[in-house]
Amino acid sequence: MANRNTGDVAHRLVRELLPDEPTGDMPPVKYMQKVRLDNAKQLLMQTTLSVTDIALSVGYPDLFTFTRAFTRHFGLSPSRTRSIAE
């Protein structure tokens, strides 16, 4: 049996499960993080849910981890993103 790189298997699985999603060469973990953060941004801009509630609803364990990931991804904090949308 041939050895398969776990990353290659994960990429193939994501492409099979989400054929219409433009994942490119993005690792599956990074892709899922992008999806979660994009969903969070949409919730920030379209709802009055608290930032903590949004963080938990998109799968982050706590506000600190979510805020750090969101700020790195978008260049703005969740609170700043919401204030711009208002």
Buried (B, 14 or more C-beta within 10 A) or exposed (E): EEEEEEEEEBBEEBEEEEEEEEBEEBEBEEBBBEBBBEBBBEBBEEEEBEBBEBBBBBEBEEBEEBBEBBBEBBEBBBEBBBEEEE
